[in-house]
Amino acid sequence: MNIETKLELLRNKMKTENIDLLYVTTADEHCSEYIPEDCKEREYISGFTGSNGDFIITENEAILWTDGRYFLQADEELSGTEIKLYKMGIPGFPKVMEYIVGKYNEYLEKTETPGGNDSDISAASESSKVSGNSESSGKSPENTAFTVAFNSKLVPAEFLWTLKQNLNKTGNNFNIVNSNLISDLWAKDKDNPKPDSYAFPAYEFETKYCGEPRSEKLGRVRTEMKKVGASHHIISSLDDINWLLNIRGCDIKHNPVVQSFVIMSEDSCKLFINPGCINDDLKFQLSIDNIEIYPYDEFYSYLRNITSADRATLDNKSSETVPDNNDYPNSAPDEKNSSESVPDEENSSESAPDEKNSSESAPEKNNALETAPVENNQHFFETSDSTNNSEKVTRILLDMKNVNAEILNSIIDKKLIFNSPNPEVLMKAVKNE
């Protein structure tokens, strides 16, 4: 299947599902710099094989963004297709966020409906849109809202948050939905079949090589958890997980990591990993330190089921902070606290924040997530539920750059609100960084 055929089929599906703009970046579920073959949706749909790039398709445009390392390569690989190359960091080429907001503004001018349809993030539930059934995503025919779609497991939470902020500055007549259109198309492509998700064996990284047993590392993490009042710590980044548990693998080329998630508590550590990666000996070694093995695919459902009596922290390696917004995602951030991430017509020097493996270049001080700064730069989502005169609290620390959008949606499912008087990142502290 050539590129033009893919784009035609994709547009037909977008039209059926009322999607105005589909965004694809270069990421896996852990926002890794290097990603498994089966996550390379941007490469599949565009034909561009460079390690960094973003792709957007609309009814009448297809655009690829990449950085200066790949300008010549992109020109060659996109040759003969309709895909335009937008060069990152070169004047005259809008950034990804600028482009999306521009298309939204064009839509509002065309439809003359600058507001009135309060948008929500629609990719929130595996039981609905994120279940893998892309037929269920998108707006209904009678809904005239501008619809942006992407695979929420393969896009950083930071992008979702920033997109919502910027679209809200213009109006509320938009939808953001989860879409598996490219994955579905790839699965049906007999000429270029989608690679299988490999489960390579994980192995113990012995203490004589790493210098410290995992029991001591887990103990230091739990000490930091107590300092922030958290009973659970959720870790998504692969380097942190493999460091913490003294395990290694080869799930990603040239990276000695095994794909996994971790949820820690005061007395246990749940490792979500492909069962085929763990042999009996490694299971036994991990069980000595109360590390329980769960299937990788059960992570999101388990995350949603963390009880409201628990306080949970989410892995954070970012220095940005988030707005103190008490009813996200149903309202825009407070205007007086929100710094611009997309330039207006009179000021084109401001830009959207950087995302890992994305097109955005972070300005030195003007970052859309650097609003309502808080002490020590760690961010919690928090909700409370008063039952029998006792208050139950769920507290989740979120790193917008190193957590995918589906994890953010899983948290928003619980209708959590912001509360941000928080200390420095746990993993950074225990690594003495």
N, C-alpha and C positions, 0 to 999 in steps of 0.2 A: 504494500500500500504506500503510494508516494505521498509527499507532504500536501499537495493540493487536494488529494482525495481525503486525507485525514481532516483538513480544515473544512472541507465541504460537509463531511459527515458530522463534524463537531458543531458547525453552525446550524445544521438542520436540527440537531438535538437541542441546542441552546434555544432555538426559536420555539420548539415544542414546549420547552420548560420555562419560556418567558425570561431567559437570562440575557441581560444586556451586555455584560462584560464578564469574561472568565479570566481569572488570574492564576498563573502557575509560577512557582519559584523553584529553587534548588535546595531541597531539604528532605530529611526523613522525620520520623516521629519524635526524634530527640534533638532536632535542630542542629544536627552535626554538620561539620564542615565537609567531611567526606561521607558519601551516602551509599547505601546498597544499590545494586543494579535495578531492583524492582521498584525503587522509589524515583527513578530518573524520568519523571513524567514530562518535565520541560524539554529534556533532550529528545524524548520520543516524539512529541508533537511538533517540535520546531526543526529537528535535524541538526541543531547546534550541539556539539559535543564538549564544549568548554566546561570547566568546573564551576563557573559562576555565571548566573544569568537569570533573568526574569522574562516571562512571556505573557502577553495579553492579547486576547482575541475578542473582537466585537463583530457586529453585523457586517461591517465593511472594512475593517482593518485588522492586521496581525502584526505585532511589533515584538522585537526581542531587544532587551537591554543587556549589555555586558560591559566589562571594564577594559581598560587599555591593553591588557595582555592579549586580548582575543579579538581585537578589531579586524585584523587581517584574516584570521581563521573564520570569524563569523561572516565576513564578506564572501568568502569562498563557499562556506557551507550553506549559506542562505541563497546563493546565486541560483536563478531560475525559479525561485518561489516568489510569492507575493509578500513575504515577510520583510518588513523594514527593520533596519538596524538603528537603534538609538544608543548613542555612545555615552556611557557614564562619564561624568566629569567634564564633558565638552559643552561649551556654551551653545545654546540653540536647541538642545535636546532636553525636553522635560523629563523630570524624574518620574518614577512609577506613580507615586502618590499624587503628584501634580497632574499627571495624565488622567488618572481615575477621577479626580475632583473636577477637572476640566470637562470630561465627558458627562459627569453628573450635572454640571452647570448647563451644558448644552441641552441636556435632556429636560431640565426644568424650564429653560427658555422655550423649547419646542412645545412642551405640553402646557406651559403657563400654569404649573401647579407647584409653587415654591414650598408648600408645606401641607400639613393636614393628615399625613399618614405616618404616625409615629412608628418608627422602625424598631425591630428587635433583632437579635442575632439568632438566626433560624437553624444554625447547625448544631444545636445544643444537645441532642439526645441520640444515642445509638438506637433507641427504640423507634426513632422517626427518621430524620434526614441523614444522620450519620451512620445508619445501619448498613450502608453500602448499596442501598437501592436508590440510585440517582433519579429514578422515575418520580420519587416522592418530593424531590427538592424543587426550588423555584417558586415563583408566584403563580397565582391562579389567573385565568384569562381576564377576569373582571378587575384584577388588581393592577393599577397603572403605575405602581412604584418602580423606580429604577432599581434593577437587581444586579448585584455583584456576587459572583460565586467563586468558590475555590474549595479544594480538598482541605478540610480543617485539620486533619492529622499531619499534613505536610506543609503547613504555614505557621510561622511563629506567632505566639499570642500577641507579641508586640505589634505586628502588622495589623491584626484584627482590631486591637484597641485603638491604634493610631488612625486607621481607616474610619472607624466609628466616630472618633473625635472630629476629623476633618469634614466628613459628609454632614455631620450635625451642624457645622458652622454655617452651611448654606440653607439647609432645610431638613425636614424629616420624611420626605417622600422617597424613601429607599428601603430596600431589603438587602440583607447580607445572608447568603444561604450556603450550606455545604453542598458540594457537587463532586461526584465520582465519575464524571463524564469521560475524562481522559483515561482513567483506569479501566472503565468499561470498554472503551474503544480499543485500547491496547490488548485487552483480554481476547478480543475477537479478531485480532490481526494475525492471520495465518502466515503472512510474509515476514513479519517481525514479531514473533511471539513474546509475550511478557515473561521475563525470567522468573523462575521460582524464588521464593523467599527461603534462602538456605539456612540450615540449622547446623552450623559447625560445632564440634565439641568444645565446651569450655574446659579450662583446666586450672588447677591450683597454681598460684604464683607464690612460691615458697618464701617463707620469712627470711631465709638466708639471702634472698635476692632483693626483697622489698624493704627489709629492715625493721618491720613492725608487724606483729600479729593483728588480724582483723578485730579480735576481741578488744584490744586496746584502742583501736580506731573507733569502734562502735561506742566504747565507753566515753571517749572524748566528745563524740557527737552528742550523746545523750546528756553530757554535762552542759553543753551549749544549749540544748533543747530546754533544759530546766531553767536556764537563765532567761529565756524568752517566754516561758510559760506554755510551751508546746508539748503535747503528749504524742504527736505524730510529726514525722518529717518525711516529705515526699521528694524523691530524687529522680530526675529524668535524664540528666546528662551522663553519657556513657563513660567518660573519663572519670567522673566522680564515683560512679558505681563500681567500676572495675578497680579503682584505687582503694575504695573503702573495704571491699570484700576480698581483696587479694585474689582476684580471678582474672583470667585473660581468655581471649578467643580470637577468631579471625572472621567474624561476620562481615566486616568491611575491609576491602582491599587496602593493604599497607597500614592497617590500624589494628593493634592487638586487643580488640574489645569484643565483648559479646553483647548483643542487643538485649536490653532489660530495663525494667523500672524497679524502684525500691520504695517501700513504705515502712519506715521505722517507727517503733513505739518505745516505751520505757523498758520493756522486757522482751521485745521480739523484733525481728526484721523479716519482712516479707519480700521475697525476690520473685518478680514476675518475669519469666523467661521461657523460651521454647523448651518444653520438657525433653525434647530430643538432644538438647545441648548438654544435659547433666547426666553423668553416669552415676552408678550407685556409690562409688567411692567418694566422689565429690559431694554428693548429697549427704553422706555421713559426716564428712568433714565440716560442711556448712551447718549441719544440725547441732553440732557440738556448741556452736555459738548462737543457738536458737534462731537460725535462719531457716525460714519456711519457704518451700518452693511452690509457686502458683503458675498456672499457664499464662503466658505473655498476653494473650487475648482477653484475659479477665481483668486487666488492670483498670480500664475505664469504668467498668461496672462496679468494681470494688471501691474506686475513688468516690463514686456517687453515693455509696452506702456508708461512708464514714459517719458515725452517729453524731448528732448535734451536741452530744455531751463532750465530744473530743475537741481538742485544739490541735490543729495540724499546720505544719510549715511546709512550704513548697520550695524546693531547691532554687537558690538565687545566686547568680554570679555577676549580675549586672549592677551598675552604679546609678541607674536611673531610678526615679521615683514616679509614682502614679498619682493622679488627681484624687483628692478626697471627695469622691462623688457618691452620694448616699443612695442612689437608685439606678446605678448602671445595670443593664444597658438601656434603660428606658428614657434616659435624658442625656443631654450633652454635658460635658464638663463645664464647670463654672467659668464664664467668659473671662472674668478678671484674673483667674488663676491659670488660664490656658495660654501657653506660648504657641506661636504659629509654627506649623510644620509644613504647610503648603502656602506659597506666596500668593498674595492678592495681585490685582492688576497693577497696582502702583508700587509694589515692593516685591521684586522677583528674586531677592537675594536669600530669602529664607527657605529652608528645605525640610523635608521629612526626616525623622531619625533613621539612623543606620539599623538595618537588620542583618543578622548573620546570613551569608549567602544571598543577599538581596541587593537591589540596585541603589538603595538610599545611602547618601553620604551624610554622616552626622555632623552638624555644625558644632563648633567648639562649645557654645553655651546655650544655643537655642534649640533644645530638644523637646519634642511634643510631650515626652514622658517626664520631663524635668519641670513638673508643675506641683505646686503645694509641697515644697521640699520638706522632708522629715528627717529627724535625727538618725544618723548612721545608715540611711538608704536601704532599708529593707521593708518589704511591702506585705501587708496582711489583708486578706479578705476576711471579714468577720460577720457573723450573724448571731442573733440571740433568740431564744425561744423560752418564754416564761411558762412553766408548767408547775402547778401545785406550789406557787409562790417561790419557786426556785428557778434561777436563770441558767439555761444550758447554752454554751457558746461553742461555735466552731470557728477556728482561727486558722487561716491558710495563707502562708507566705508564697508570693508569686513572683517569679522572674520572667518578665515579658519576653526576653530574648532567648531563653533556653528551655521554654515550655511551649508546646504546640497549642494551637488555637482550640483544639478539641478538649484539652485539659482545662483551659479557661472556661469553655462552655460547660464542662462537667461541673465546675464550681458554680457558675452562674445559674445552672439548673436548680441549685439549692437556694437561690435568691439571696446570696451573700452580699454584704455591703462593706465599704472600706473603713478601716480603722488602722492608722499608720504611725504609732509611736514606737518604732522598732529598731532592734540592734543589727549589727553587721551580719553578713551571710555566714551560715553555720559551717559549710564546707571550707570556706576561706579561713575561718577562724581555726578549725581543727588542723588545717594544713599549715598553719602559722604563716600565711601569706600576707 
